[in-house]
Amino acid sequence: MNQEKIFFRLRIPEEMKNWLKEKSKKNRRSINGQILFYLDKAKELEKLETDSNEKNV
């Protein structure tokens, strides 16, 4: 899967950056990789919630 990558600037509080830095170090990822990991997990969770809500309608 070859996806074009774009440059995206993000402003976050220093405390959040420090937290991401710790998590990325622990998980042996770059900070960017850690952010992408969290975004992907949030996307999966949203899909599960949407699928679950559709079944309950």
Buried (B, 14 or more C-beta within 10 A) or exposed (E): EEEEEEEEEEEEEEEEEEEBEEBBEEEEBEEEEBBEBEEEEEEEEEEEEEEEEEEEE
